[in-house]
Amino acid sequence: MGPRVLPRLVPRKSLVLKLAVLLGAVWLTVAFLLSAEQRAGSLGVGTGEDVGVNMAGNLVDSNFLGDDGPGAQPFIASRTHHRESPAAPPRGAPDGPENGGGVLAAPKSPEELDASKKEELYGEMGKPVVLGNLTADVKKLVDEGWAKNAFNQYVSDLISVHRKLPDPRDHWCKEPGRYRENLPQTSVIVCFHNEAWSVLLRTVHSVLDRSPAHLIKEIILVDDFSDMPHLKLQLEEYFTSYPKVRIIRAPKREGLIRARLMGARYATAPVLTYLDSHCECGEGWLEPLLDRIARNKTTVVCPVIDVIDDTTLEFHWRDSDGVSVGGFDWNLQFNWHAVPERERKRHSNSAEPVWSPTMAGGLFSIDKSFFEQLGTYDSGFDIWGGENLELSFKTWMCGGTLEIVPCSHVGHIFRKRSPYKWRSGVNVLKRNSIRLAEVWMDDYAKYYYQRIGKDLGDFGDVSSRRELRRNLGCKSFKWYLDNIYPELFVPGEAVASGEVRNMGYGAKTCLDSPARKNDLHKPAGLYPCHGQGGNQYWMLSKTGEVRRDEACLDYSGQDVILYPCHGSKGNQYWQYHPETMLLQHGSSKKCLAITESKQRLVMEECNSSSPHQRWKFENYDSSKL
């Protein structure tokens, strides 16, 4: 039996062994294929997911890091349809660059953008991005962006960092031979603190994309002690492929003024160009600025500052006929006004550079050696404020020229509030302004002091700045007013200046109105007299204007409002009768009065026996009439 069984048992054992080997091989093959598929799926290969590579060579999921290419349809929210935006990571994905979870995928070059016309990019050619009906999750993201940045970060994140803009330049600017061939190089300095990722990148790329490469020596990003993760390693990795971009980090919070000085110390080009961190440079923006400095190194130049809407990021531009120049009021606040007729007569074309009494301060180019000769900024200035007027005054008074260049356009997001917090209890703008007035404004400083209740406080030591002015042989502030800004109304020429107190109902109520741009065309107000100047500081001019610097009381038959002073009398002409204390409107012949509630100004038929129609002007001097 044994011998007969053995021949059958041996092949059966061999077959089992063969099957076991085969099954093992199949199992290993399947396991390998499944593993490979899983890895491919995680990278988006064959799954329909987009994969980008960041500047460090790491793979990055573009679903949560944002797309800049034409194939990326930016998100427009609605109740029925939405696509996850770069600002909204999908469930399970790490946080995006705003929260330190990754680096944006490398943006496509302008050539790559031009190569693909599949879909229209949002915000292209400066068009607005308007969000539709928002889901609750998306609205939360939008609100968070506003809270962090004081502009619509969510919309900004949808727009390519290479977006194209309209070319607002006049034909005069583009004529052959308009600018010198051998222009100096510039160091572009951009200071930032906790700036939004997309806005900062768009600022830098607009410089790189729209400037002749040989004119950009470097772009210096000065980080003023940001604490948002996306501005740390992620930012450094992003710019590793851009050798002209350097990042300088402050070891503590310095503020805008000292951050700019830090950038200047590291700059190596002969010209410094300062930009804010939420800008977009227009086509051909740089050459017109450098050309003016090449012709005269004591010329300080500013581009036309176009408005980028803080909600839709629409690019609003003006042609050369709509250019404004800078001024200031006696609160030492910068303002814009039309190019004076005397300046227009100096030019044959509206696109030619125009003289400007002051600069806004955020965007300008200056020869580095001339900047140093002028003493750069006052190192005693803290954080921000007043530095633009200081540089403007000393440029003109110490041998330079300040110009607005209509051929150069740079867009800027104007925020309605500052998203940044500083130590409380310190009025840095006031302190800086007092230092400015002490050094540069001579006897005219008193007009500012009157507006702050003559409360100068501790403004520090200014002896070195006064010595700088003496050493430079600078002209007087009177020369500046007479020759550079003769349009400015000088309070010393006013018949009265100070509070305007109503004598009715206890004689404790004063005219009180802010005179900012947003306050114009609104009814003038009343408030208990406080003797601290400010909104209660008024002037009565020789020509019958009741002024809050460049705003005047105006009556056209309804409310008494503040309106920009026009110098044509009419609705702004008032006659003050010191013997009766009545303030009579010139054309209507009615008199200014207050209601019994002391809440409103009204116009009434004149009655000298009515105390609520009687007004006392502080520092009234009839000899000035």
Secondary structure, DSSP 8 states (H G I E B T S, - for coil): -HHHHHHHHHHHHHHHHHHHHHHHHHHHHHHHHHHHHHHHHHTTTTTS--EEE-TTS-EEEHHHH---STT-------SS-----TTS--TTS---GGGTS--------HHHHHH--SS--TTGGG------S--HHHHHHHHHHHHHHSS-HHHHHHS-TT--------GGGGSTTSS-SS---EEEEEEESS--HHHHHHHHHHHHHTS-GGGEEEEEEEE-S---GGGTHHHHHHGGG-TTEEEEE-SS---HHHHHHHHHHH--SSEEEEE-SSEEE-TT-HHHHHHHHHH-TTEEEEEEEEEE-TTT--EE---GGG-EEEEE-TT--EEEEE--HHHHTT-SSTTS-EE-SB--SSSEEEEHHHHHHTTSS-TT--SSSSHHHHHHHHHHHTT-EEEEEEEEEEEEE--SS------TT--HHHHHHHHHHHHH-GGGHHHHHHHTTT--------HHHHHHHHHHT---HHHHHHHT-TTS--GGG-SEEE-EEE-STTS-EEEE---SGGGTTSB-EEEE--SS-GGG-EEE-TTS-EEETTEEEEESSS-EEEEE--SS-GGG-EEEETTTTEEEETTT--EEEE-TTSS-EEEE---TT-GGGBEEETT--GGG-
